[in-house]
């Protein structure tokens, strides 16, 4: 009994000493533990008990009055601004308060706006339920400039059946109407049928305008929907991603699982890899939400409920009406394509699919080119300028090729630029031909390249580079007359020493000796 009391007294003394050292002397926990030889854990426990009791005593006292703020005089103004314009940001509110004499900063204002700004209630959503074969959701996804050497953004066309989650994906470098309709055709062919309705985002190829009162659909797409089995067209409300979650989640799945670390050479290689991934993995995995395999659900429950695709044809080409420029070109999809030069000033219809661009004048096809998916290309068919050179000598840069063919591509580029200016092509041809003859093709070609690199054209610049900058000496080749009999004549170098015997000795004297005599 005595031992228990002694132990209790010792514990009380330790607690009292700990509280004194902490509250009176202000020592730290480490210093107290070192001084009274207790663990820091024990010191923390003692102080924690004491602070809890202190807090209880403090809570029993009346609460202190709230501190005043530099914003208090401006609170009515701030409340009015927030009520009238809830989206007003703190810097904008600060500008208005400065005019009223506010001297504080934006941080305290931002903290106060968080408490004053009305918070919108959290929205509740219903779970959408779709029957087999009832609907498919369609959307585009942007993947940026991903193709090597191609200055076009890559887009993914994604279709997902709402019931089975069966997925179709295709990558393109265009979201134009023709590309969109061809993707739709390939997607419907992949599923092997048509759903009752198709649900789209507000893409311009489907929706021209969307207001709370009415939705205006693209007439051409409505014609396509009618030709492909009269499926219904539904447009989601703007900014309501929850209305197309069946396709938004697959897009996120593609970004997370397929795209990272993917390497490809071109669009064809990208689509080959996407098709393999779609068939081997995406459609054969266990879906996170349904817990089922999309390919199996589609094969056994949904495929038979899809409506057959009508066999009627629908024109899915990109179609534009374009005027022919004076360089007998039409512009299509940021590239230029040639047409026969006699069509300059007329209007032609340009049609394009994934592989070919054609031009029609009325019912007659007047031009056909392989489609370019680059930007700024100029595609010309040689036959489109037949007959133009005979009536436009100034444009006949090809007539220079025979005389200056040794200049190669640099020469062609030089005369192409020269033809756009006011210089005489004939005079330039004569002078450059002369320079080639006396300085040689290689040196003249290098001089042309140097002159063009400075932003100039002109034979005088080329001659200056050859004669003065490079210090070359003309070395013309032997003259050719075009007659083999004359060109084959070879004359021996004359011996001028025979004339020395006819010269008198006096004529050989130097001028100084002759003067003295």
HELIX and SHEET records of a PDB file:
HELIX    1   1 UNK A    2  UNK A   19  1                                  18    
HELIX    2   2 UNK A   20  UNK A   24  3                                   5    
HELIX    3   3 UNK A   29  UNK A   36  1                                   8    
HELIX    4   4 UNK A   40  UNK A   60  1                                  21    
HELIX    5   5 UNK A   72  UNK A   74  5                                   3    
HELIX    6   6 UNK A   75  UNK A   84  1                                  10    
HELIX    7   7 UNK A   90  UNK A   98  1                                   9    
HELIX    8   8 UNK A  106  UNK A  116  1                                  11    
HELIX    9   9 UNK A  177  UNK A  191  1                                  15    
HELIX   10  10 UNK A  219  UNK A  227  1                                   9    
HELIX   11  11 UNK A  241  UNK A  244  5                                   4    
HELIX   12  12 UNK A  245  UNK A  253  1                                   9    
HELIX   13  13 UNK A  254  UNK A  259  3                                   6    
HELIX   14  14 UNK A  267  UNK A  280  1                                  14    
HELIX   15  15 UNK A  282  UNK A  284  5                                   3    
HELIX   16  16 UNK A  294  UNK A  297  1                                   4    
HELIX   17  17 UNK A  298  UNK A  302  3                                   5    
HELIX   18  18 UNK A  303  UNK A  305  5                                   3    
HELIX   19  19 UNK A  341  UNK A  343  5                                   3    
HELIX   20  20 UNK A  382  UNK A  385  5                                   4    
HELIX   21  21 UNK A  388  UNK A  391  1                                   4    
HELIX   22  22 UNK A  393  UNK A  395  5                                   3    
HELIX   23  23 UNK A  397  UNK A  400  5                                   4    
HELIX   24  24 UNK A  401  UNK A  404  1                                   4    
HELIX   25  25 UNK A  405  UNK A  407  5                                   3    
HELIX   26  26 UNK A  408  UNK A  418  1                                  11    
HELIX   27  27 UNK A  425  UNK A  439  1                                  15    
HELIX   28  28 UNK A  441  UNK A  453  1                                  13    
HELIX   29  29 UNK A  459  UNK A  464  1                                   6    
HELIX   30  30 UNK A  465  UNK A  469  3                                   5    
HELIX   31  31 UNK A  484  UNK A  487  1                                   4    
HELIX   32  32 UNK A  496  UNK A  502  5                                   7    
HELIX   33  33 UNK A  505  UNK A  508  5                                   4    
HELIX   34  34 UNK A  511  UNK A  516  1                                   6    
SHEET    1   A 5 UNK A 167  UNK A 172  0                                        
SHEET    2   A 5 UNK A 155  UNK A 161 -1                                        
SHEET    3   A 5 UNK A 135  UNK A 142 -1                                        
SHEET    4   A 5 UNK A 197  UNK A 200  1                                        
SHEET    5   A 5 UNK A 232  UNK A 235  1                                        
SHEET    1   B 2 UNK A 207  UNK A 210  0                                        
SHEET    2   B 2 UNK A 215  UNK A 217 -1                                        
SHEET    1   C 4 UNK A 318  UNK A 323  0                                        
SHEET    2   C 4 UNK A 347  UNK A 352 -1                                        
SHEET    3   C 4 UNK A 356  UNK A 361 -1                                        
SHEET    4   C 4 UNK A 364  UNK A 370 -1                                        
SHEET    1   D 3 UNK A 329  UNK A 332  0                                        
SHEET    2   D 3 UNK A 335  UNK A 338 -1                                        
SHEET    3   D 3 UNK A 378  UNK A 379  1                                        
END                                                                             
